[in-house]
Amino acid sequence: MRASDKAKIRQRRIAHTLLVVFSFSLMFLGKLDLNALRSARMSMNDFTAPFVDLVSAPVRGVETMVQGIRTVASLRAENVRLQAENALLKRWRRRAEILESENRQLRSVAGAVTPDRRQPVTARAVTAPGGAFAHTVLVANGREQGIERGNPVVTADGLVGLVVDVGATYARVLMISDINAQIPVILSSSSWPGVTVGNNGTFLSLRFLPEEAAPKVGELVLTSGHGGVLPAGVPVGRVDLVRDDFVRVRPAVDLRHLSYVSILVGGTEGIDLDNLALEDYYTPLPETEGTRLFEGVNAAGERQ
């Protein structure tokens, strides 16, 4: 046998021997208590944990930053969506408030008492009712809707005034609170006649009562229907104060907050509309442009 063959056989025997020894070692270690191995593993973990934490800290920081960016982007998108919804809700709220206001205003004329032979025409007030020197209101109905000079204007609460000027699509109403307004009325309890006169304020004055009349606070004041222009029985107000010969009346209608009114058209059969004695109900201002309301001396000493 050659020397090379003997060397190969020797190497194989050594390898087999080592394998057998390693196998028995593994069997022996499997039977031993593994507490020592566990202790060694924990010691290794304690040694490597700080390094792992040091390396993972930047990773956690990057993850936190990425999550923050995602959160900010999400919040921004949510904010944009909520702003759009808020704007939409505000528009719907304004619309609902407008409709609610119109509904409330229309209810104020829906229950207006309509005398016989009169037809109500609902009109919207387009100017502020009254001022310091004239209590009138412009309404968005005119001659095209059948409105005529002298038509009464009412709400569900009572009398507002009288149409004094009529255009094609607008009309001007003189309210009962105007200083020129004079409304023939009667006391509801005793039927004593009188005339309410405006004073460009909140209240009316009740004048020309008979001496026998004894108005009481809270007594209802109604139109008398004198002359046929104003229908009878429309509430004008209630007696608010009685002091000696002075009688004050609070209007039945809140004239400061007019939005919709009813104009009573018709019912003038037998009345000469061209020669209405409207002066019985108000005192018109002078129509002549050259008419002077006041006379006196100007700054130059000239009489005017």
C-alpha positions in Angstrom: 0.0 0.0 0.0 1.3 3.3 -0.9 2.0 6.1 1.6 -0.6 8.4 0.0 -3.4 5.9 0.5 -2.5 5.4 4.1 -2.6 9.2 4.7 -6.1 9.4 3.2 -7.3 6.5 5.4 -5.9 8.2 8.4 -7.6 11.5 7.6 -10.9 9.8 7.2 -10.6 8.1 10.6 -9.8 11.4 12.2 -12.8 13.1 10.6 -15.1 10.3 11.7 -13.8 10.4 15.2 -14.3 14.2 15.4 -17.9 13.8 14.1 -18.6 11.2 16.7 -17.1 13.3 19.5 -19.1 16.4 18.3 -22.3 14.3 18.2 -21.8 13.1 21.7 -21.0 16.6 22.8 -24.3 17.8 21.4 -26.2 15.0 23.2 -24.4 15.9 26.4 -25.2 19.6 26.1 -28.9 18.8 25.4 -29.0 17.0 28.7 -27.3 19.7 30.7 -29.1 22.7 32.5 -29.3 25.6 30.1 -29.3 28.4 32.8 -25.7 29.1 32.0 -26.6 29.6 28.3 -29.5 31.9 29.2 -27.3 33.9 31.5 -24.7 34.2 28.8 -27.4 35.3 26.3 -28.8 38.0 28.7 -25.3 39.3 29.3 -24.8 39.5 25.5 -28.2 41.4 25.2 -27.2 43.8 28.0 -24.0 44.5 26.1 -25.6 45.1 22.7 -28.9 46.9 23.9 -27.3 50.4 24.2 -25.8 50.1 20.8 -29.1 49.0 19.3 -30.9 51.9 21.1 -28.4 54.4 19.9 -28.8 53.2 16.3 -32.6 53.0 16.5 -33.0 56.6 17.9 -32.5 58.4 14.6 -34.8 55.8 12.9 -37.5 56.6 15.4 -37.0 60.3 15.0 -37.3 59.9 11.2 -40.5 57.8 11.7 -41.9 60.4 14.1 -41.1 63.3 11.6 -42.7 61.4 8.7 -45.8 60.7 10.9 -46.0 64.4 11.8 -45.8 65.4 8.2 -48.5 63.0 7.3 -50.6 64.3 10.2 -50.1 68.0 9.2 -51.0 67.2 5.6 -54.1 65.3 6.8 -55.1 68.2 9.2 -54.6 70.7 6.4 -56.8 68.7 4.0 -59.4 68.3 6.8 -59.2 72.1 7.6 -59.9 72.9 3.9 -62.8 70.5 3.8 -64.3 71.9 7.1 -63.8 75.5 5.8 -65.8 74.7 2.7 -68.5 73.0 4.7 -68.6 76.0 7.1 -69.0 78.4 4.2 -71.8 76.3 2.7 -73.5 76.1 6.1 -73.2 79.9 6.5 -74.8 80.4 3.1 -77.7 78.0 4.0 -78.0 79.7 7.4 -78.3 83.2 5.7 -80.8 81.8 3.3 -82.8 80.2 6.1 -82.8 83.5 8.0 -84.0 85.4 5.0 -86.8 82.9 4.4 -87.7 82.9 8.1 -87.8 86.7 8.1 -89.9 86.8 4.9 -92.2 84.1 6.3 -92.7 86.1 9.6 -93.3 89.3 7.6 -95.8 87.7 5.3 -97.6 86.2 8.3 -98.0 89.8 9.5 -100.3 90.6 6.5 -101.8 87.1 6.0 -104.4 87.7 8.7 -105.3 91.3 7.8 -109.0 91.9 8.0 -110.4 92.7 4.5 -113.6 94.7 4.5 -116.4 94.0 2.1 -115.8 95.0 -1.5 -112.1 95.5 -0.9 -109.3 93.3 -2.3 -105.9 93.1 -0.5 -102.8 93.5 -2.5 -99.6 92.5 -0.7 -96.7 94.9 -1.2 -93.2 95.0 0.1 -91.9 98.2 1.8 -88.7 99.3 0.0 -87.8 102.4 2.1 -87.3 103.0 5.8 -90.7 104.0 7.4 -90.5 107.6 8.3 -87.9 110.0 9.4 -87.5 113.2 11.5 -89.8 115.3 9.3 -92.0 112.9 7.3 -93.4 109.5 8.2 -94.0 107.9 4.8 -93.0 104.6 3.3 -92.5 103.6 -0.4 -94.1 100.2 -1.4 -93.3 98.1 -4.4 -96.8 98.2 -6.0 -98.3 100.9 -8.1 -100.8 101.8 -10.8 -100.0 98.6 -12.8 -101.3 96.5 -9.8 -104.5 98.6 -9.5 -103.3 100.8 -6.7 -105.1 104.2 -6.5 -104.6 107.3 -4.5 -106.6 107.0 -1.3 -106.3 103.2 -0.8 -105.9 102.2 2.8 -102.8 100.3 3.9 -103.1 97.7 6.7 -101.4 94.7 8.3 -102.9 92.0 10.4 -102.6 94.3 13.4 -104.4 97.3 12.0 -104.1 100.5 10.0 -100.7 101.6 8.6 -101.8 104.6 6.6 -103.1 105.9 3.3 -101.7 105.9 -0.3 -101.1 109.5 -1.2 -99.0 109.2 -4.4 -99.1 106.5 -7.0 -96.5 105.7 -9.7 -96.4 102.9 -12.3 -94.9 100.3 -10.1 -94.5 102.2 -6.7 -96.7 104.0 -4.3 -96.0 106.3 -1.4 -97.9 105.7 1.9 -98.5 108.4 4.4 -98.5 106.6 7.8 -100.9 107.5 10.6 -98.0 108.7 12.7 -97.1 111.5 10.3 -97.9 115.0 11.7 -100.1 115.6 8.7 -102.2 112.5 9.1 -105.8 112.9 10.4 -107.8 109.7 10.8 -111.5 109.8 11.7 -112.1 107.2 14.4 -114.5 106.0 17.1 -113.9 104.5 20.6 -114.8 100.8 20.5 -116.7 100.8 23.8 -118.7 104.0 23.6 -118.6 104.7 19.8 -117.8 108.3 20.5 -116.2 109.8 17.4 -112.8 111.6 17.2 -109.8 112.1 15.1 -106.3 110.7 15.6 -103.4 113.1 14.7 -99.8 112.0 14.2 -96.9 113.9 15.7 -94.0 112.2 13.9 -93.3 110.1 17.0 -94.3 106.8 18.5 -97.8 107.9 19.7 -100.9 109.6 18.2 -103.1 112.2 19.7 -106.9 111.7 20.0 -108.7 115.0 19.4 -112.1 116.4 18.8 -113.8 114.1 21.2 -117.2 115.2 22.6 -117.2 116.5 26.1 -119.3 113.6 27.2 -116.7 111.1 26.0 -114.7 109.3 28.7 -112.0 107.2 27.0 -110.3 104.6 29.2 -106.7 103.4 29.1 -106.6 100.2 26.9 -109.7 101.1 25.0 -109.5 100.1 21.3 -109.7 102.9 18.7 -111.2 102.0 15.3 -111.7 103.7 12.0 -115.1 105.2 11.7 -115.4 104.9 7.9 -116.3 108.6 7.6 -116.1 109.7 4.0 -115.9 106.2 2.6 -112.2 106.4 1.9 -111.2 104.3 4.9 -113.3 101.3 5.7 -114.9 101.2 9.2 -113.7 99.0 12.0 -110.0 98.8 11.2 -107.9 99.0 14.4 -105.9 102.2 14.7 -104.5 101.7 18.2 -105.4 101.7 21.9 -105.7 104.5 24.4 -102.4 104.7 26.2 -102.8 107.8 28.4 -105.6 110.0 29.5 -104.7 113.3 31.3 -107.2 116.1 31.5 -108.2 116.9 27.9 -105.2 115.1 26.4 -105.6 111.5 25.1 -102.7 109.6 23.8 -103.0 106.5 21.5 -100.5 103.8 20.8 -100.7 102.6 17.2 -101.8 99.0 16.8 -99.0 98.5 14.2 -95.3 98.8 15.0 -94.7 101.4 12.3 -90.9 101.2 12.8 -90.6 97.7 11.5 -92.6 97.4 8.4 -91.7 94.9 5.7 -94.9 93.8 4.0 -98.3 95.5 4.0 -101.7 94.9 2.4 -103.1 97.6 0.2 -106.9 97.5 0.2 -108.1 98.3 -3.4 -111.6 98.6 -4.7 -114.7 99.4 -2.6 -114.9 103.0 -4.0 -118.1 102.6 -6.0 -120.1 105.7 -5.8 -117.1 107.8 -4.7 -115.6 110.4 -7.1 -112.0 109.4 -7.2 -111.0 112.5 -9.1 -112.4 114.7 -6.4 -111.5 112.8 -3.2 -111.5 115.0 -0.2 -108.3 113.5 1.0 -107.6 116.7 2.9 -110.0 115.3 5.5 -107.3 112.6 6.2 -104.1 114.6 5.8 -102.7 118.0 5.1 -100.7 117.9 1.8 -97.6 120.0 1.4 -97.7 122.9 -1.0 -97.2 121.9 -4.6 -96.3 125.3 -6.0 -92.5 125.5 -6.3 -92.5 129.3 -5.7 -94.4 129.0 -2.4 -92.3 129.9 0.6 -92.9 128.2 3.8 -91.0 130.8 5.9 -90.4 134.6 5.6 -87.7 136.6 7.1 -84.5 138.6 6.6 -81.4 137.0 5.1 -77.8 137.6 6.1 -77.6 140.6 3.7 -80.5 142.3 5.3 -82.9 141.6 2.4 -86.4 140.5 3.2 -87.4 137.1 1.8 
